[in-house]
Amino acid sequence: MLSNNKKPVKRAGLLHEVAQEALWDVLIVGGGATGLGAAVDAASRGYKTLLLEQADFAKGTSSRSTKLVHGGVRYLAQGNISLVYDALRERGLLRENAPHLVKAQSFIIPCYSWFALLKYFIGLTIYDWMAGRYSFGRSKYLSTEDVIKAMPEINEKGLKGGIEYFDGQFDDARLAIDLATTSLEHDGILLNYMKVTGLTKDANGKVNGVVATELEQGKEYRIRAKAVINATGVFVDDILRLDTPSRKPLVRPSQGVHVVLDRSFLNSDHALMIPQTSDGRVLFAVPWHNHVLVGTTDTPLDEHSPEPRALDAEINFILSTAGKYLDRIPRKSDVLSVFAGLRPLAYPEKNTSSTKEISRDHKLMVSESGLITITGGKWTTYRKMAEEVINKAVSVGTLHLAPCVTRTLHIHGYTATPKDNSLGVYGADEAQLRELMKEVPAYAEKLHPDFPYTKAQVIWAARYEMARTVEDVLARRLRILFLNAAAAQEMATATASLLAQELGRNEAWEQAQVEAFGMLAAQYILTSQRSSRTGEENQNHSYLSNAI
């Protein structure tokens, strides 16, 4: 028998809890970074907490970040001091509470002018000073020879030297799953594939619950709560319109795209930071799971989608910009996976196509009906956002006062001695996972000869981490869809078989899962003849094309 105390998470039991509970203290709609953080905060204070997510946890924006826990060097340059200060403090708290997922990462800014060297050294010295006791390392000047030694693939022409600084790196979707587990461990209830379709109100027009449909069985639930929180990211306006159909949009989505390359393009433990690109953003090339993650873009859109697609202009922009700093210029044929995420930025008061004019900070508001909405922000500050929104829920729902404890609350998987191996992201659960492989030796077999992922990890994802589909496993519990989409397709059949075994599904379900995942993964693969978007889209995003 397994020696660890971690227990399987049974969906039927969670649904039973939802059906039996007459009144929740806090009901959260949305299972991304902010919603999950709020679920941890509320449950750890002792409130009866329920979170509902229409897809899978971190399905959207929260699994599609640049994998950085950072203060935001470019926000410092913009003069947003308070945002940077808060983020640097939260960065430090996150490393203290989840050291199995957050680590210090060295970044190098290659400089091709003496002025750039001086400017970035001064700026990053201030950045270090602001971090205070939460510093991840001290910035320093690097000579030309130092930069080339640290990054042999860097473009040497005109190189004057560089600046090394330190920020944090993490695995976003893994953190999301560990936050969900942390809330469960504090008696919270969380359900994925539970879509909120309506809000209920009392005689005074105050929101007192939701109507939700469990998508696997199609059963409808009417759920009452003292406080309802809308934490649905780019979908916040969908929930707000359930409250007030005629209301104006609160957010405008901004698309960020990343491409993943073989590690040979930047065979270094240091990350590359390009501080100023032609579209006004910074660009990162970061070592991640033995690959190189390059991004991101900042493209304002007029609509959102559960599965956004990268524009050709965005992909070309990333490859072209990275190619100016690397000896070996990446081509579309070198891209192993491409993915896009949508940031929920506060909608501007005036029409604008520039995301520079849209707020980067989060927004917390309460509608006349008492519906609480929080949106914006970033992964690094999720804990602070969660604390603020639960404080507001206490007020709106007239809940008993209980202090926030998340500043020092260890996130599930916490271990004081994290391991640097393929199972290190499981933290304290690694031993139990390895024991599962010993109990069933077949589970120790790899899903793909070129990657370390095993069959045991699929069983684990379904049994302990609420994975329900092949996509849940290969995109978020394991990260292979984001690393190598073609390899992920090859793993789909074995993954579907293991999931069917664990979840009690039939062969028809297996086949449907493999087909659905194959179609999804194809969207993450670039071909030499990638179809172009419409002329209208190309015109809307011409600033990217012009920047290349």
C-alpha positions as CSV (number, residue, x, y, z in Angstrom):
1,M,0.0,0.0,0.0
2,L,1.0,3.6,-0.5
3,S,2.7,5.1,2.5
4,N,1.9,8.7,1.8
5,N,-1.3,10.2,3.2
6,K,-2.4,11.8,0.0
7,K,-5.9,10.5,-0.9
8,P,-7.5,10.0,-4.3
9,V,-9.9,12.8,-5.4
10,K,-13.2,11.3,-6.4
11,R,-15.4,13.5,-8.6
12,A,-18.6,11.8,-7.5
13,G,-17.8,12.7,-3.9
14,L,-17.2,16.3,-4.8
15,L,-20.5,16.5,-6.7
16,H,-22.3,14.9,-3.7
17,E,-20.8,17.7,-1.5
18,V,-22.2,20.3,-3.9
19,A,-25.6,18.8,-3.9
20,Q,-25.8,18.4,-0.1
21,E,-24.4,21.8,1.0
22,A,-27.3,24.3,1.4
23,L,-25.3,27.5,1.6
24,W,-21.6,28.2,0.8
25,D,-19.7,31.1,2.3
26,V,-17.7,31.8,-0.9
27,L,-18.4,30.6,-4.4
28,I,-15.7,31.3,-7.0
29,V,-16.3,31.1,-10.7
30,G,-13.1,30.5,-12.6
31,G,-10.2,28.1,-12.1
32,G,-7.2,30.1,-13.2
33,A,-4.5,31.7,-11.1
34,T,-6.7,34.2,-9.4
35,G,-9.7,31.9,-8.8
36,L,-7.5,29.1,-7.4
37,G,-5.6,31.6,-5.2
38,A,-8.9,32.8,-3.9
39,A,-10.0,29.2,-3.2
40,V,-6.8,28.6,-1.2
41,D,-7.2,31.9,0.7
42,A,-10.9,31.3,1.6
43,A,-10.6,27.7,2.5
44,S,-7.5,28.3,4.7
45,R,-9.5,30.9,6.6
46,G,-12.1,28.3,7.4
47,Y,-14.8,29.5,5.0
48,K,-17.0,27.0,3.2
49,T,-15.5,27.4,-0.3
50,L,-16.6,26.2,-3.7
51,L,-14.8,26.8,-7.0
52,L,-16.4,26.0,-10.4
53,E,-14.4,26.0,-13.6
54,Q,-16.0,25.5,-17.0
55,A,-13.1,23.7,-18.6
56,D,-9.9,22.4,-16.8
57,F,-8.0,24.3,-14.1
58,A,-5.6,26.8,-15.8
59,K,-6.9,25.8,-19.2
60,G,-6.6,29.4,-20.5
61,T,-4.2,32.2,-19.7
62,S,-2.8,30.6,-16.5
63,S,-1.1,27.8,-18.3
64,R,0.2,29.9,-21.2
65,S,2.6,32.4,-19.5
66,T,6.3,32.9,-20.0
67,K,6.8,30.8,-16.8
68,L,8.4,33.7,-15.0
69,V,7.8,34.9,-11.4
70,H,9.1,38.4,-11.7
71,G,8.7,42.0,-10.6
72,G,8.6,43.2,-14.2
73,V,11.7,45.0,-15.3
74,R,9.8,46.9,-18.0
75,Y,7.2,48.1,-15.5
76,L,10.0,49.7,-13.6
77,A,11.1,51.5,-16.7
78,Q,7.5,52.7,-17.2
79,G,7.6,54.1,-13.6
80,N,5.0,51.7,-12.2
81,I,6.9,51.5,-8.9
82,S,4.1,50.1,-6.7
83,L,3.3,47.3,-9.1
84,V,7.0,46.3,-9.2
85,Y,7.4,46.5,-5.5
86,D,4.4,44.3,-4.8
87,A,5.4,41.8,-7.4
88,L,9.0,41.5,-6.0
89,R,7.6,40.9,-2.5
90,E,5.1,38.3,-3.8
91,R,7.8,36.7,-5.9
92,G,9.8,36.1,-2.7
93,L,6.8,34.7,-0.8
94,L,6.0,32.3,-3.6
95,R,9.5,30.9,-3.6
96,E,9.3,30.5,0.2
97,N,5.9,28.7,0.0
98,A,6.5,26.6,-3.2
99,P,10.2,26.0,-3.5
100,H,9.5,22.8,-5.5
101,L,8.1,24.9,-8.3
102,V,9.8,28.3,-8.1
103,K,13.5,28.8,-8.5
104,A,15.9,31.6,-9.1
105,Q,16.8,32.1,-12.8
106,S,19.8,34.0,-14.2
107,F,19.0,36.4,-17.0
108,I,21.5,38.0,-19.3
109,I,20.8,41.3,-21.2
110,P,23.4,41.5,-24.1
111,C,24.3,45.1,-24.7
112,Y,25.5,46.5,-28.0
113,S,26.2,50.0,-26.8
114,W,28.0,51.5,-23.8
115,F,24.9,53.6,-23.0
116,A,22.8,50.4,-22.8
117,L,25.2,48.8,-20.4
118,L,25.1,51.8,-18.1
119,K,21.3,52.2,-18.3
120,Y,20.5,48.6,-17.6
121,F,23.0,48.3,-14.8
122,I,21.6,51.3,-13.0
123,G,18.0,50.1,-13.6
124,L,18.6,46.6,-12.4
125,T,20.6,47.8,-9.3
126,I,17.4,49.7,-8.4
127,Y,15.4,46.5,-9.1
128,D,17.6,44.6,-6.7
129,W,17.3,47.3,-4.0
130,M,13.5,47.2,-4.3
131,A,13.5,43.4,-3.7
132,G,15.2,43.8,-0.3
133,R,15.2,40.6,1.7
134,Y,13.3,38.9,-1.1
135,S,16.2,39.3,-3.6
136,F,16.9,36.3,-5.9
137,G,20.5,37.4,-6.6
138,R,22.6,40.5,-7.2
139,S,22.9,42.0,-10.7
140,K,26.4,42.4,-12.1
141,Y,28.3,43.7,-15.2
142,L,29.6,41.1,-17.7
143,S,32.4,41.6,-20.1
144,T,32.0,40.7,-23.8
145,E,34.0,37.5,-23.0
146,D,31.8,36.7,-20.0
147,V,28.6,37.0,-22.1
148,I,30.0,34.7,-24.9
149,K,31.2,32.2,-22.4
150,A,27.7,32.1,-20.7
151,M,25.8,32.1,-24.0
152,P,28.0,30.7,-26.8
153,E,25.0,31.0,-29.2
154,I,24.8,34.8,-28.8
155,N,25.4,37.1,-31.7
156,E,28.8,38.6,-31.1
157,K,28.8,41.3,-33.7
158,G,29.1,44.7,-31.9
159,L,28.6,43.1,-28.5
160,K,29.9,45.4,-25.7
161,G,29.1,43.2,-22.8
162,G,26.0,42.5,-20.7
163,I,24.2,42.6,-17.5
164,E,23.3,39.6,-15.5
165,Y,20.3,39.8,-13.1
166,F,18.0,37.3,-11.4
167,D,14.3,36.7,-11.4
168,G,12.1,33.6,-10.7
169,Q,11.0,30.8,-13.0
170,F,8.1,28.4,-12.3
171,D,5.8,25.9,-13.9
172,D,2.4,27.7,-14.2
173,A,0.0,24.8,-14.7
174,R,1.7,22.7,-12.1
175,L,1.4,25.5,-9.6
176,A,-2.3,25.8,-10.5
177,I,-2.9,22.1,-9.7
178,D,-1.0,22.4,-6.4
179,L,-3.1,25.3,-5.4
180,A,-6.3,23.3,-6.2
181,T,-4.9,20.5,-4.0
182,T,-4.1,22.9,-1.2
183,S,-7.6,24.2,-1.2
184,L,-9.0,20.7,-1.1
185,E,-6.7,19.9,1.9
186,H,-8.4,22.8,3.7
187,D,-11.9,21.4,2.9
188,G,-12.5,23.5,-0.1
189,I,-14.5,21.9,-3.0
190,L,-13.2,22.4,-6.6
191,L,-14.8,21.1,-9.8
192,N,-13.6,21.4,-13.3
193,Y,-16.0,21.0,-16.3
194,M,-18.7,22.7,-14.3
195,K,-20.0,25.6,-16.3
196,V,-21.9,28.5,-14.7
197,T,-24.9,29.4,-16.9
198,G,-26.8,31.8,-14.7
199,L,-26.9,33.9,-11.5
200,T,-29.6,33.6,-9.0
201,K,-30.9,36.7,-7.0
202,D,-33.0,37.3,-4.0
203,A,-36.1,39.5,-3.8
204,N,-33.9,42.6,-3.5
205,G,-31.9,41.8,-6.7
206,K,-28.8,40.7,-4.8
207,V,-26.8,37.8,-6.2
208,N,-27.2,34.8,-3.9
209,G,-25.9,31.9,-6.0
210,V,-25.5,30.4,-9.5
211,V,-26.9,27.9,-11.8
212,A,-24.3,25.5,-13.1
213,T,-24.2,22.5,-15.5
214,E,-21.9,19.6,-14.9
215,L,-20.6,19.0,-18.4
216,E,-19.8,15.3,-18.3
217,Q,-23.3,14.3,-17.3
218,G,-25.3,17.4,-18.3
219,K,-26.9,17.7,-14.9
220,E,-27.9,21.2,-13.7
221,Y,-27.2,22.4,-10.2
222,R,-28.6,25.4,-8.4
223,I,-26.1,26.5,-5.8
224,R,-26.5,29.2,-3.1
225,A,-23.7,31.3,-1.6
226,K,-23.2,34.3,0.6
227,A,-20.6,35.8,-1.7
228,V,-20.1,35.1,-5.4
229,I,-16.8,35.9,-7.0
230,N,-16.3,36.3,-10.8
231,A,-12.6,35.4,-11.4
232,T,-12.9,34.2,-15.0
233,G,-10.1,36.2,-16.6
234,V,-10.9,37.1,-20.2
235,F,-14.4,35.7,-19.7
236,V,-15.3,38.1,-16.9
237,D,-17.7,40.0,-19.2
238,D,-19.6,36.8,-20.0
239,I,-20.4,36.5,-16.3
240,L,-21.1,40.2,-15.8
241,R,-23.6,40.0,-18.6
242,L,-25.4,37.3,-16.8
243,D,-25.9,39.9,-14.1
244,T,-26.5,42.9,-16.4
245,P,-27.0,42.0,-20.0
246,S,-26.5,45.5,-21.3
247,R,-23.3,46.4,-19.4
248,K,-20.2,47.7,-21.2
249,P,-17.1,45.5,-21.4
250,L,-14.7,45.6,-18.5
251,V,-11.7,43.9,-20.2
252,R,-10.1,43.8,-23.5
253,P,-8.0,40.7,-24.3
254,S,-4.4,41.0,-25.3
255,Q,-2.8,38.0,-27.0
256,G,0.7,36.8,-26.0
257,V,2.3,34.1,-28.2
258,H,5.2,31.8,-27.4
259,V,7.2,29.4,-29.5
260,V,9.3,26.5,-28.2
261,L,12.6,25.5,-29.8
262,D,15.2,22.8,-29.3
263,R,17.7,23.6,-26.5
264,S,20.5,23.8,-29.1
265,F,19.3,27.3,-30.1
266,L,20.4,28.6,-26.6
267,N,22.3,25.8,-24.9
268,S,22.8,27.7,-21.6
269,D,21.5,27.7,-18.1
270,H,21.1,31.5,-18.4
271,A,18.0,33.0,-19.9
272,L,18.2,35.7,-22.6
273,M,16.4,39.0,-22.1
274,I,16.0,41.3,-25.0
275,P,15.0,44.6,-23.3
276,Q,13.5,46.5,-26.2
277,T,11.8,45.2,-29.3
278,S,10.2,46.9,-32.2
279,D,6.7,46.5,-30.7
280,G,7.8,48.0,-27.4
281,R,7.9,44.8,-25.4
282,V,10.7,42.8,-23.9
283,L,11.4,39.3,-25.4
284,F,12.6,36.4,-23.4
285,A,14.4,33.1,-24.4
286,V,14.2,30.9,-21.3
287,P,15.4,27.4,-20.7
288,W,12.4,25.3,-19.7
289,H,12.1,21.6,-19.3
290,N,15.2,21.1,-21.5
291,H,13.8,23.3,-24.3
292,V,13.9,27.0,-25.0
293,L,10.7,29.0,-24.6
294,V,10.7,32.3,-26.6
295,G,8.1,35.0,-26.3
296,T,6.0,37.0,-26.0
297,T,3.9,39.3,-28.1
298,D,1.2,41.8,-27.1
299,T,-1.6,41.9,-29.6
300,P,-4.9,43.6,-28.7
301,L,-7.9,41.6,-29.8
302,D,-11.6,42.4,-29.9
303,E,-12.8,39.0,-28.8
304,H,-11.7,36.0,-26.7
305,S,-11.5,32.3,-27.4
306,P,-10.9,29.2,-25.2
307,E,-8.2,28.1,-27.6
308,P,-6.6,31.2,-29.2
309,R,-4.5,30.9,-32.3
310,A,-1.2,32.6,-32.9
311,L,-1.1,35.0,-35.9
312,D,1.5,34.6,-38.5
313,A,2.8,38.1,-37.8
314,E,3.3,37.2,-34.2
315,I,5.3,34.1,-35.0
316,N,7.4,35.9,-37.5
317,F,8.0,38.7,-35.1
318,I,9.3,36.3,-32.4
319,L,11.5,34.4,-34.7
320,S,12.9,37.5,-36.4
321,T,13.6,39.3,-33.2
322,A,15.3,36.3,-31.6
323,G,17.3,35.7,-34.7
324,K,18.9,39.1,-34.3
325,Y,20.5,38.0,-31.0
326,L,21.3,34.4,-31.8
327,D,24.0,33.0,-34.1
328,R,21.5,30.5,-35.5
329,I,18.3,32.1,-36.8
330,P,15.2,30.0,-35.9
331,R,12.8,29.1,-38.7
332,K,9.2,28.0,-38.6
333,S,10.4,24.5,-39.3
334,D,12.4,24.6,-36.0
335,V,9.3,25.4,-33.9
336,L,8.3,22.4,-31.8
337,S,5.2,24.0,-30.4
338,V,3.5,27.3,-30.5
339,F,0.8,28.5,-28.1
340,A,-1.1,31.7,-27.4
341,G,-2.7,33.0,-24.3
342,L,-5.0,35.9,-23.6
343,R,-4.4,38.5,-20.9
344,P,-7.5,40.2,-19.4
345,L,-6.5,43.9,-19.5
346,A,-8.8,46.6,-18.2
347,Y,-10.8,48.1,-21.1
348,P,-9.5,51.6,-22.0
349,E,-11.8,54.6,-21.8
350,K,-10.9,55.5,-25.3
351,N,-10.5,53.4,-28.5
352,T,-6.9,52.4,-28.8
353,S,-4.9,49.7,-30.6
354,S,-2.0,50.0,-28.2
355,T,-1.8,47.8,-25.2
356,K,0.6,50.3,-23.7
357,E,-2.5,52.4,-22.9
358,I,-4.3,49.6,-21.1
359,S,-3.9,48.9,-17.4
360,R,-1.5,46.1,-16.3
361,D,-2.7,46.1,-12.7
362,H,-5.6,44.1,-11.5
363,K,-9.1,45.5,-11.0
364,L,-11.5,44.6,-8.1
365,M,-15.1,45.8,-8.2
366,V,-18.6,45.0,-6.7
367,S,-21.7,45.3,-8.9
368,E,-24.9,46.8,-7.5
369,S,-26.2,43.2,-7.3
370,G,-23.3,42.3,-5.0
371,L,-21.4,40.2,-7.6
372,I,-17.7,40.6,-6.9
373,T,-15.4,40.7,-10.0
374,I,-11.6,40.6,-10.1
375,T,-9.5,40.6,-13.2
376,G,-6.1,41.6,-14.6
377,G,-2.9,41.2,-12.7
378,K,-0.4,38.4,-13.3
379,W,0.7,35.1,-11.8
380,T,3.3,36.7,-9.6
381,T,0.8,38.7,-7.7
382,Y,-2.0,36.0,-7.6
383,R,-1.7,35.6,-3.7
384,K,-2.2,39.4,-3.0
385,M,-5.1,39.5,-5.5
386,A,-6.7,36.5,-3.7
387,E,-6.3,38.2,-0.3
388,E,-7.9,41.3,-1.6
389,V,-10.9,39.6,-3.2
390,I,-11.6,37.4,-0.2
391,N,-11.4,40.4,2.1
392,K,-14.1,42.0,-0.1
393,A,-16.1,38.7,0.0
394,V,-16.0,38.9,3.8
395,S,-17.6,42.4,3.6
396,V,-20.1,41.7,0.9
397,G,-21.2,38.3,2.3
398,T,-21.0,39.5,6.0
399,L,-18.9,36.5,6.8
400,H,-17.2,36.0,10.2
401,L,-13.9,37.7,10.3
402,A,-10.9,35.4,9.9
403,P,-7.3,36.6,9.1
404,C,-5.5,35.7,5.8
405,V,-2.8,33.1,6.4
406,T,-1.4,32.6,2.9
407,R,1.7,34.7,3.4
408,T,3.2,31.8,5.2
409,L,1.0,28.9,4.0
410,H,3.0,26.2,2.3
411,I,1.5,25.2,-1.0
412,H,0.9,21.5,-1.6
413,G,4.1,19.6,-2.6
414,Y,6.2,21.9,-0.5
415,T,9.6,20.4,0.4
416,A,12.6,22.2,1.9
417,T,14.9,20.2,-0.3
418,P,13.5,20.4,-3.9
419,K,15.1,18.0,-6.4
420,D,16.3,18.8,-9.8
421,N,15.0,15.9,-11.7
422,S,12.1,15.1,-14.0
423,L,9.8,14.4,-11.1
424,G,11.0,17.3,-9.0
425,V,7.9,19.4,-9.7
426,Y,5.9,16.9,-7.6
427,G,7.8,18.0,-4.6
428,A,6.8,16.0,-1.5
429,D,4.6,13.8,-3.7
430,E,7.6,12.4,-5.6
431,A,8.1,9.6,-3.1
432,Q,4.5,8.4,-3.4
433,L,4.6,8.6,-7.2
434,R,7.7,6.5,-7.3
435,E,6.1,4.0,-4.9
436,L,3.2,3.7,-7.4
437,M,5.7,2.7,-10.0
438,K,7.1,0.0,-7.7
439,E,3.7,-1.4,-7.0
440,V,2.8,-1.6,-10.7
441,P,6.1,-2.0,-12.6
442,A,4.3,-1.4,-16.0
443,Y,3.6,2.2,-14.8
444,A,7.3,3.0,-14.8
445,E,7.3,2.7,-18.6
446,K,7.8,5.9,-20.6
447,L,5.0,7.3,-22.7
448,H,7.6,8.3,-25.3
449,P,11.2,7.2,-25.7
450,D,12.5,10.8,-26.0
451,F,10.8,12.2,-22.9
452,P,10.9,11.2,-19.2
453,Y,7.1,11.1,-18.7
454,T,5.8,7.8,-17.4
455,K,2.5,5.9,-17.4
456,A,2.4,6.4,-13.6
457,Q,2.1,10.1,-14.1
458,V,-1.1,9.7,-16.2
459,I,-2.6,7.5,-13.5
460,W,-1.5,10.0,-10.8
461,A,-3.1,12.9,-12.8
462,A,-6.5,11.2,-13.0
463,R,-6.4,9.7,-9.4
464,Y,-5.0,12.6,-7.4
465,E,-5.1,15.8,-9.7
466,M,-8.6,15.7,-11.2
467,A,-7.5,15.2,-14.8
468,R,-10.5,14.1,-16.9
469,T,-9.2,14.2,-20.5
470,V,-6.1,13.5,-22.6
471,E,-5.7,17.2,-23.0
472,D,-5.8,17.7,-19.2
473,V,-2.9,15.3,-18.8
474,L,-0.7,16.1,-21.8
475,A,-1.2,19.9,-21.7
476,R,-1.3,20.8,-18.0
477,R,-0.5,17.8,-15.7
478,L,2.5,17.0,-18.0
479,R,3.7,19.9,-20.2
480,I,4.4,18.0,-23.4
481,L,1.8,19.7,-25.6
482,F,3.6,23.0,-24.9
483,L,7.0,21.5,-25.5
484,N,6.6,19.3,-28.5
485,A,3.2,19.0,-30.0
486,A,4.1,16.2,-32.4
487,A,5.4,14.1,-29.6
488,A,2.3,14.8,-27.6
489,Q,0.2,13.4,-30.5
490,E,2.2,10.2,-30.3
491,M,1.5,9.9,-26.6
492,A,-2.3,10.4,-26.9
493,T,-3.3,6.7,-27.5
494,A,-1.4,5.3,-24.5
495,T,-2.7,8.2,-22.4
496,A,-6.3,7.7,-23.4
497,S,-6.0,4.0,-22.6
498,L,-4.6,4.6,-19.1
499,L,-7.2,7.3,-18.4
500,A,-10.0,5.0,-19.6
501,Q,-8.7,2.3,-17.2
502,E,-8.6,4.7,-14.3
503,L,-11.9,6.6,-15.0
504,G,-13.9,3.6,-16.1
505,R,-14.4,4.7,-19.7
506,N,-15.1,2.6,-22.8
507,E,-13.2,2.2,-26.1
508,A,-15.5,4.7,-27.9
509,W,-14.5,7.3,-25.3
510,E,-10.8,6.4,-25.8
511,Q,-11.1,6.9,-29.6
512,A,-13.0,10.1,-29.3
513,Q,-10.3,11.4,-26.9
514,V,-7.4,10.6,-29.2
515,E,-9.2,12.2,-32.2
516,A,-10.0,15.3,-30.3
517,F,-6.5,15.7,-28.9
518,G,-5.0,15.1,-32.3
519,M,-7.0,18.0,-33.7
520,L,-6.0,20.2,-30.8
521,A,-2.3,19.4,-31.0
522,A,-2.3,20.1,-34.8
523,Q,-3.0,23.8,-33.9
524,Y,0.3,23.9,-31.9
525,I,2.3,22.6,-34.9
526,L,3.7,25.0,-37.5
527,T,3.9,24.0,-41.1
528,S,5.8,25.6,-43.9
529,Q,2.5,26.7,-45.5
530,R,0.6,27.9,-42.5
531,S,-2.7,29.5,-43.6
532,S,-2.9,33.3,-43.3
533,R,-5.6,35.1,-41.5
534,T,-8.0,37.4,-43.3
535,G,-7.0,40.7,-44.7
536,E,-8.9,42.5,-42.0
537,E,-7.0,40.7,-39.3
538,N,-3.7,41.4,-41.0
539,Q,-4.7,45.1,-41.2
540,N,-5.7,45.1,-37.5
541,H,-2.3,43.7,-36.5
542,S,-0.2,45.5,-39.1
543,Y,1.9,47.1,-36.4
544,L,3.5,43.7,-35.9
545,S,4.1,43.2,-39.5
546,N,5.6,46.6,-39.9
547,A,7.8,46.0,-36.9
548,I,9.6,43.1,-38.4
